[in-house]
Amino acid sequence: MENRGISGGTITAIVVVTVVTIILIVVGLVIFKRRKQKQEIDLPTESVQFDLKTIESATSNFSEHNKLGKGGFGEVYKGMLMNGTEIAVKRLSKTSGQGEVEFKNEVVVVAKLQHINLVRLLGFSLQGEEKLLVYEFVPNKSLDYFLFDPMMRTQLDWTMRRNIIGGITRGILYLHQDSRLKIIHRDLKASNILLDADMNPKISDFGMARIFGMDQTVANTARVVGTFGYMSPEYVTHGQFSMKSDVYSFGVLILEIISGKKNSSFYQMDGLVNNLVTYVWRLWENKSLHDLIDPSIIEDCKHDEVVRYIHIGLLCVQENPTERPTMSTIHQMLTTSSIALPVPLPPGFFFRNEQGLNPLGQRLEPGQSTSKSFACSVDEATITEVNPR
């Protein structure tokens, strides 16, 4: 009787073909995924991809002499292209776990934005382990360089500070409302405000920015990133961010620009752990807001105008985000003195009578870092990760 079964050789051949097919499919998926990841950086952008050798030549191979500064995700170098264009190159750290996320975010977000009060992305380079962002060079460093130095601060008269506040306002308003995207910056602070040759402000560092849908008003994250002192209460404690969390940061900036002092510099006053918004709120209650004005501008400013700006700053840092004005309303308040301002409510992170407490209820000595779940210090340290309650 004829044997109709399948021979051992046939079975072996079928197994080999199946295994080879599976391997080819897996390899194909890996290649496809890698190409897709690269396309996710390349395709949505409208900026130029620079050759690595061009950037190395422009920065003298990233020489120390050309280094402008160092941030949480890497270093920034000054350079000059062959056509004479001055550039600033952000070289993302090869060891930073967040470098790739930040890189993609900045390329995708900033390439779609064009505004006089936003730093302009000229292009990027992505070769091997190198991830480089190429920006226009802004000659006067950042706002904190002037504002928090006793000598440099004297160069910022009230007219200049008022113009800086106005420029930042217009830049954020563009991000929130007037660009083709709705952008939440999430890390507005003095060191991220660059100053051009005419001391006009340019908002920079969009590595933590988020794109919102046009009808979207709020989002939540399990990974809170930002800088302590500028972050809103709802963002720190619940991971909730929105345009109103940027408004809170902007309010802190207004108060710093007028006082010439860092938010963190108020942490130990009169034996109490303190902060800038608490200090200003106490001045409000005592009807002595004039005491906040930086002595170096007190002679050349209209006190009523400056007090109005402080009032607007307090409206921005109110604890409840719904009580904070939108950037369009803030712009109107700053430019039209006839608009009546509402009475502010107590600010977020207002230290009441509890001594030695930080906003999350943990006891904290000035300068001391908090627990692992809230890994930042009371200075201007950038938070890399927080697990919100």
C-alpha positions in Angstrom: 0.0 0.0 0.0 1.4 3.4 -1.0 2.6 5.6 1.9 0.7 8.9 1.7 2.4 10.5 4.8 4.7 13.5 4.6 8.4 12.5 4.6 10.8 13.8 7.3 12.7 15.7 4.6 9.6 17.6 3.6 8.8 18.5 7.2 12.3 19.8 7.7 12.0 21.9 4.6 8.7 23.4 5.8 10.2 24.2 9.2 13.3 25.8 7.7 11.1 27.9 5.3 8.8 29.0 8.2 11.7 30.0 10.5 13.5 31.9 7.7 10.2 33.7 6.8 9.7 34.7 10.5 13.3 36.0 10.7 12.8 38.1 7.5 9.6 39.5 8.8 11.2 40.5 12.1 14.2 42.0 10.4 11.9 43.9 8.0 9.9 45.3 10.9 13.0 46.5 12.7 14.3 48.2 9.6 10.8 49.8 9.0 10.6 51.0 12.6 14.1 52.6 12.4 13.2 54.3 9.1 9.9 55.5 10.5 11.6 56.9 13.6 14.0 58.9 11.4 11.1 60.0 9.2 9.2 61.2 12.2 12.1 63.7 12.7 12.7 64.5 9.0 9.2 64.6 7.4 7.3 67.1 9.6 10.0 69.7 9.6 10.5 72.7 7.4 14.1 73.3 8.4 17.4 72.5 6.9 19.4 69.4 7.7 23.0 70.4 8.2 26.0 68.1 7.5 27.9 67.3 10.7 31.2 68.4 9.2 29.6 71.8 8.5 28.7 72.3 12.1 32.1 71.0 13.4 33.8 73.5 11.1 31.5 76.4 12.2 32.2 75.7 15.9 35.9 74.9 15.6 35.0 71.3 16.4 33.0 72.3 19.5 35.9 74.1 21.1 35.7 75.3 24.7 36.4 78.8 23.5 33.1 78.8 21.6 31.0 77.3 24.4 28.1 79.7 25.4 26.7 77.6 28.2 25.4 74.3 29.4 21.9 73.2 30.1 20.1 70.1 31.4 20.2 68.4 28.0 23.6 69.4 26.7 25.9 72.3 25.7 25.4 75.3 23.5 28.2 76.6 21.2 28.6 79.7 19.1 29.5 79.2 15.5 29.8 80.9 12.1 28.8 79.3 8.8 30.8 79.8 5.6 28.4 82.5 4.5 29.1 84.6 7.6 25.9 83.7 9.4 26.4 83.5 13.2 24.7 80.5 14.8 24.1 78.9 18.2 24.4 75.1 18.2 22.7 73.0 20.9 24.6 69.8 21.2 22.4 67.3 23.0 24.2 65.0 25.5 24.9 61.5 24.2 24.2 60.1 27.7 21.0 62.0 28.4 18.0 59.6 28.3 15.8 62.6 27.5 18.0 63.9 24.7 16.3 62.2 21.9 12.8 63.1 23.1 13.8 66.8 23.5 15.6 66.8 20.1 12.6 65.5 18.2 10.3 67.8 20.1 12.2 71.0 19.3 12.7 70.1 15.7 9.0 69.3 15.1 7.7 72.2 17.2 10.0 75.1 16.6 10.3 74.5 12.8 6.6 75.4 12.5 6.9 78.6 14.5 7.9 82.0 13.2 7.6 85.1 15.4 9.9 87.9 16.3 9.8 87.0 20.0 10.7 83.3 19.5 14.2 82.1 18.8 14.4 80.9 15.2 15.5 77.3 14.4 17.7 77.3 11.3 18.1 73.6 11.1 19.4 70.4 12.7 21.9 67.6 12.2 21.3 64.0 13.0 24.3 61.8 12.3 25.4 58.8 14.4 25.2 59.7 18.0 25.3 63.4 17.4 22.0 65.3 17.7 22.4 69.0 17.0 20.0 71.9 16.8 21.1 75.0 14.9 19.6 78.3 16.0 20.0 82.0 15.1 22.7 83.5 17.3 21.2 85.9 19.9 24.1 88.2 21.1 23.0 89.4 24.5 22.7 86.1 26.3 19.7 85.5 28.5 17.5 87.6 30.7 18.8 86.0 33.9 22.4 87.1 33.0 21.3 90.7 33.3 18.4 90.6 35.8 20.0 88.7 38.7 23.5 90.3 38.6 23.7 93.4 40.8 25.9 95.3 38.3 24.3 94.1 35.0 20.8 94.8 36.3 21.5 98.5 36.3 21.5 98.3 32.5 17.9 97.4 32.5 15.9 100.6 33.0 12.1 100.5 33.3 11.4 101.2 29.6 13.6 98.2 28.7 12.0 96.0 31.3 8.5 97.0 30.2 9.5 96.2 26.5 10.8 92.8 27.6 7.6 92.0 29.4 5.6 93.1 26.4 7.8 91.0 24.0 7.4 87.9 26.2 3.7 88.5 26.3 3.4 88.6 22.5 5.6 85.5 22.1 3.4 83.4 24.5 0.2 84.8 22.9 1.5 83.6 19.6 2.2 80.1 21.0 -1.2 79.9 22.7 -3.4 81.5 20.1 -2.0 83.0 17.0 0.3 80.3 15.5 -1.1 77.4 13.4 -0.4 75.2 16.4 -1.5 75.6 20.0 1.8 75.3 22.0 2.2 75.0 25.8 5.8 75.8 26.5 6.0 74.3 30.0 9.4 75.8 31.0 9.1 79.6 30.8 11.8 81.1 33.0 14.4 83.9 32.9 17.2 81.7 31.5 15.0 80.7 28.6 14.4 84.3 27.5 17.2 85.3 25.2 17.9 89.0 24.3 18.9 90.1 20.8 21.2 93.1 19.9 18.4 95.5 20.7 17.4 93.8 23.9 14.2 92.4 22.4 13.2 89.1 24.1 13.1 85.8 22.3 11.6 82.7 24.0 13.8 79.7 23.6 14.1 76.0 24.7 11.1 74.1 23.4 12.3 70.7 24.4 9.5 70.4 27.0 6.8 72.0 24.9 3.5 70.2 24.0 1.2 70.7 21.0 -2.5 70.9 21.9 -5.4 70.3 19.7 -7.3 73.5 18.8 -10.2 72.5 21.1 -8.0 71.0 23.8 -7.7 73.0 27.0 -5.9 70.8 29.5 -3.7 67.7 29.6 -2.2 65.4 32.2 1.3 63.8 32.4 2.8 61.2 34.7 6.2 62.8 34.1 6.4 66.4 35.4 9.3 68.4 33.9 10.1 72.0 34.5 11.8 74.4 36.9 10.7 74.7 40.5 9.4 78.1 41.4 8.0 78.7 37.9 5.7 75.7 37.8 2.0 76.1 38.7 0.5 74.2 41.7 -1.8 72.0 39.6 1.2 70.9 37.4 3.5 70.1 40.3 0.9 68.2 42.4 -1.3 66.6 39.7 0.7 66.7 36.5 -2.0 68.9 34.9 -0.8 71.5 32.4 -2.5 74.0 30.2 -2.2 77.5 28.8 -2.9 78.6 32.4 0.3 76.8 33.7 2.3 79.0 31.2 0.4 82.0 32.6 1.6 81.1 36.1 5.2 81.0 34.9 4.8 84.3 33.1 3.4 85.9 36.3 6.5 84.8 38.2 8.7 86.3 35.4 6.9 89.7 35.7 7.5 89.8 39.4 11.2 88.9 38.9 11.7 91.5 36.2 10.2 94.3 38.3 12.0 93.3 41.5 15.3 92.2 40.0 15.3 89.2 42.3 15.0 85.4 41.7 12.0 83.7 43.1 14.3 81.4 45.0 16.2 84.3 46.6 13.2 84.9 49.0 13.4 81.5 50.6 14.8 82.7 53.9 13.4 86.0 55.1 12.6 87.0 58.7 13.2 83.5 59.9 10.5 82.1 57.5 10.8 79.9 54.5 9.4 82.1 51.8 9.1 82.7 48.1 8.6 85.6 45.7 4.8 85.2 45.2 4.3 85.0 49.0 6.4 88.1 49.5 4.5 90.1 46.9 1.1 88.9 48.3 2.1 90.2 51.8 3.0 93.5 50.2 -0.4 93.6 48.5 -2.1 92.9 51.8 -0.1 95.7 53.4 -0.7 98.1 50.5 3.0 98.5 50.0 3.6 97.1 46.5 6.1 100.0 45.9 8.5 98.1 48.1 8.9 95.4 45.4 10.3 97.8 42.8 14.0 97.3 42.0 15.9 100.4 43.5 17.8 100.7 40.2 14.6 101.7 38.3 12.7 103.5 41.0 13.9 106.9 39.9 13.1 106.5 36.2 9.7 104.8 36.3 6.0 105.8 36.8 5.2 104.1 40.0 1.5 103.7 39.2 2.4 101.9 36.0 4.8 99.6 37.7 2.3 98.8 40.4 -0.2 97.9 37.7 2.3 95.5 36.2 2.8 93.9 39.7 -1.0 93.6 40.1 -1.2 91.8 36.7 1.7 89.5 37.9 -0.4 88.6 40.9 -3.4 87.8 38.8 -1.2 85.4 36.8 0.0 83.4 39.8 -3.4 82.8 41.5 -3.8 79.3 42.8 -6.9 78.4 40.8 -6.0 78.2 37.1 -9.5 79.3 36.1 -8.9 82.6 38.0 -5.8 83.4 36.0 -6.4 85.6 32.9 -5.6 84.3 29.4 -2.6 85.8 27.5 -4.9 87.8 25.2 -6.5 89.4 28.3 -3.1 90.0 29.8 -1.9 91.7 26.7 -4.9 94.0 26.8 -4.3 94.7 30.5 -0.7 95.6 29.8 -1.4 97.8 26.8 -4.6 99.6 27.9 -4.4 101.3 31.2 -8.1 102.1 31.3 -9.0 98.4 31.7 -10.0 97.8 35.3 -8.1 95.0 37.0 -9.9 92.5 39.2 -8.8 92.0 42.8 -6.4 89.1 42.9 -6.9 86.0 45.2 -4.1 84.4 47.2 -1.4 83.0 44.9 -0.4 79.4 44.4 2.4 78.1 46.6 1.5 80.9 49.1 3.4 80.1 52.4 0.9 81.0 55.1 2.0 80.6 58.7 3.7 77.2 58.5 7.4 77.6 59.0 9.8 75.4 57.0 7.2 73.8 54.7 7.6 73.6 51.0 4.5 73.7 48.8 4.0 69.9 48.9 3.9 69.9 52.7 7.4 68.4 53.1 9.8 70.0 55.6 12.6 71.5 53.7 15.7 73.5 54.7 16.8 76.3 52.2 18.9 74.8 49.5 18.1 71.2 50.3 16.7 68.8 47.7 13.3 67.2 48.2 12.5 63.5 48.3 13.1 61.3 45.2 9.5 61.7 44.1 10.1 65.5 43.8 13.6 65.7 42.6 14.5 69.4 42.6 16.1 72.0 44.8 14.8 75.4 45.8 17.2 77.0 43.4 16.6 77.2 39.7 17.1 73.5 39.1 15.3 71.9 36.3 13.1 69.0 37.3 13.7 65.9 35.2 10.9 63.7 36.6 8.2 63.9 39.2 5.6 61.4 40.0 2.5 63.5 40.7 -0.1 62.5 43.3 
